[in-house]
């Protein structure tokens, strides 16, 4: 089964570095970011996990929980965490899932459902597609998906920027333009008529084209 935006994020129960969790229960009323890794003790992932630990206060401000996943056992994650702290200056301060049976990787369509075996003996190359980011809303639906190659470190500042956009547009009937950052002008979507827009934005807005109307970001 392929996973698409607005699908309900598959639920699962798994062991993590902070104990067993039921994913949907763990999310609760928060937003959540699930980001996956093909193997413990891999160089690019080491930098990513450390950066996310440093960025966690920003996600906390946005009522967003972070959870990592690697196919290796939880015990290995704990050892890896020491290396991450030593080299990156931050130790993972969020749970890390141990996906030794590849169940979550298959559930989230990062590995084929028919893939056999466990994490034992597998190399990062075997798991190359287990390098995805999923942003999940409080409604437990997938809001964003991104997958990177092993040689390209992920841009988690971009995930934070996209999260700001998704939270804003979930609350207000607006859209955000290219390279938008929090505080900048936004777009009035075509679903809002001019009459509705005039009532909604008495301060006015700019019409560049009938389908492209710009307004101050709602507070």
C-alpha positions in Angstrom: 0.0 0.0 0.0 1.4 3.4 -1.0 1.2 6.2 1.4 -0.1 9.6 0.3 -0.6 13.1 1.8 -3.9 13.2 3.8 -3.8 9.4 4.4 -4.1 8.5 8.0 -0.6 7.7 9.3 -0.4 4.0 9.9 -0.5 3.3 13.6 2.0 0.9 15.3 3.4 -0.2 18.6 7.2 -0.3 18.9 10.1 -0.3 21.3 12.0 3.0 21.6 14.8 4.4 23.6 12.1 5.8 25.9 10.1 2.6 26.2 7.2 1.0 24.3 4.9 3.4 22.5 1.6 3.3 20.6 2.3 5.8 17.9 -1.1 7.4 17.7 -1.4 7.6 21.5 2.1 9.1 21.7 1.1 11.8 19.2 -1.9 12.7 21.2 -3.1 16.2 20.4 0.3 17.3 19.0 1.9 17.5 15.6 4.6 14.9 15.0 7.7 14.4 12.9 8.9 10.9 12.2 12.3 10.7 10.5 14.0 7.5 9.6 17.5 6.2 9.2 18.9 3.2 7.2 21.4 2.1 9.9 23.0 3.1 13.2 26.5 4.6 13.2 26.2 6.1 9.7 27.9 9.5 9.1 25.2 11.6 7.5 22.5 10.4 9.9 24.8 11.1 12.9 24.9 14.8 11.9 21.1 14.9 11.4 20.2 13.3 14.7 22.4 15.8 16.6 21.0 18.8 14.7 17.4 17.7 15.4 18.3 17.5 19.1 19.5 21.1 19.0 16.4 22.2 17.1 13.9 20.4 19.5 13.1 23.5 21.5 11.8 25.1 18.3 9.5 22.1 17.6 8.4 22.2 21.3 7.2 25.8 20.8 5.1 24.6 17.9 3.5 21.7 19.9 5.3 19.2 17.7 6.9 16.0 18.9 10.0 14.4 17.3 10.6 10.7 16.9 13.4 9.0 15.1 13.6 5.5 13.6 16.5 3.2 12.7 16.2 -0.4 11.7 18.8 -1.5 14.3 18.0 -2.5 17.9 17.2 0.1 20.6 20.4 -1.0 22.5 22.5 0.1 19.5 20.7 3.5 19.5 21.8 4.2 23.0 25.4 3.5 22.1 25.1 5.7 19.0 23.7 8.5 21.1 27.0 8.9 22.8 28.8 9.3 19.5 26.2 11.8 18.4 26.7 13.9 21.5 30.5 13.7 21.3 30.6 14.8 17.6 27.6 17.0 17.3 27.3 18.6 20.7 23.7 17.4 21.3 22.5 14.0 22.4 19.1 12.8 21.1 16.4 14.2 23.4 13.5 12.4 21.7 12.6 8.7 21.4 14.3 6.5 18.7 12.4 3.5 17.4 14.1 0.2 17.0 12.7 -1.3 13.9 14.5 -4.6 13.9 11.8 -6.5 12.0 11.4 -3.7 9.5 7.7 -3.5 10.3 7.5 0.3 10.5 9.7 0.8 7.4 7.3 -1.5 5.5 4.2 0.1 7.0 5.3 3.5 5.8 6.2 2.2 2.3 10.0 2.8 2.8 10.7 -0.9 2.1 8.7 -3.3 0.0 6.1 -5.2 2.0 7.5 -8.4 0.6 11.0 -7.7 1.9 12.1 -10.6 4.0 14.3 -10.9 7.1 15.2 -8.6 9.9 17.7 -5.8 10.4 20.5 -8.3 11.2 23.1 -8.4 8.5 21.5 -5.6 6.4 23.7 -2.8 5.2 22.8 0.9 4.7 22.6 0.2 1.0 19.9 -2.5 1.7 17.9 0.2 3.5 18.7 3.2 1.4 15.1 4.2 1.0 14.6 4.3 4.8 15.6 8.0 4.8 12.2 9.8 4.9 10.6 12.5 6.9 6.8 12.4 7.7 5.0 15.4 9.2 1.8 14.2 10.9 -1.0 16.4 12.2 -3.1 16.1 15.4 -5.7 14.4 13.2 -3.1 11.6 12.6 -3.0 12.4 8.9 0.2 12.7 6.9 0.7 16.4 6.0 4.2 16.2 4.3 6.6 13.5 3.1 10.2 13.9 1.9 12.8 11.2 1.1 16.5 11.9 0.7 19.4 9.8 -0.7 22.0 8.6 1.8 24.7 11.0 0.6 22.6 14.2 1.1 21.9 15.5 4.6 18.4 16.6 5.2 17.5 20.3 5.7 15.6 20.3 9.0 15.3 24.1 8.9 13.2 23.6 5.9 11.0 21.1 7.8 10.6 23.7 10.5 9.6 26.4 7.9 7.2 24.0 6.2 5.7 23.2 9.6 5.1 26.9 10.2 3.2 27.1 6.9 1.1 24.0 7.6 0.1 25.2 11.0 -0.7 28.6 9.8 -2.8 27.4 6.8 -4.6 24.8 9.0 -5.8 27.7 11.2 -6.4 30.4 8.6 -7.8 30.1 5.0 -4.5 31.1 3.4 -1.6 29.6 1.4 2.1 30.5 1.5 4.2 31.5 -1.5 7.6 30.2 -2.6 10.3 30.5 0.1 7.8 32.0 2.6 9.0 32.5 6.1 6.9 33.2 9.2 5.8 36.9 9.3 5.8 37.4 5.5 2.9 38.0 3.2 0.6 35.1 2.3 -1.8 34.2 -0.5 -5.6 34.3 -0.5 -6.6 31.0 -2.1 -9.0 31.0 -5.1 -11.6 29.2 -2.9 -12.1 32.6 -1.1 -14.2 35.0 -3.3 -13.3 38.6 -3.6 -16.4 39.5 -1.6 -15.3 37.1 1.2 -11.8 38.5 1.1 -12.9 42.1 1.4 -14.9 41.1 4.6 -12.1 39.0 5.9 -9.3 41.5 5.2 -10.8 45.0 5.7 -7.2 46.4 5.8 -7.0 45.4 2.1 -5.0 43.1 -0.1 -3.1 43.3 -3.4 -4.5 41.6 -6.6 -1.6 40.7 -8.9 -3.9 38.4 -11.0 -7.5 37.3 -10.3 -6.1 34.1 -9.0 -3.1 35.6 -7.2 -4.0 37.9 -4.2 -1.5 38.9 -1.6 -2.3 39.8 2.0 -0.5 40.3 5.4 0.0 37.1 7.3 -2.9 36.7 9.8 -1.9 37.1 13.4 
